[in-house]
Amino acid sequence: MANTMQIKCISRTERMSSHERITHVGGYESSQWKITLNDAIGKIERGEQAFSVQAHRKTVGVIVAVSPSGIKYLKAEVDGDQPDTLLRLPECP
């Protein structure tokens, strides 16, 4: 079982589509970390890494989803179609 890292920040683009706005995810475990969205998706799909995020005062899992146009993106398990929980996070340094 992969260990879980908590996502505490994101980097985003100015794209209008919420499925394409996040470019990187990051956090502050024992040290600061930041990886590309595609790297995070690959790690989840290969079972190498699990991610979580704080939502509504609870820790929830982050999953890979696919947009109607076929784009893979990350979202919290509690989100609907939009990655609202992740988009509310602060910008990564």
Secondary structure, 3 states (H helix, E strand, C coil): CCCEEECCEEEECCCCCCCCCEEEEEEECCCEEEEEHHHHHHHHHCCCCEEEEEECCEEEEEEEEECCCCCEEEEECCCCCCCHHHHCCCECC
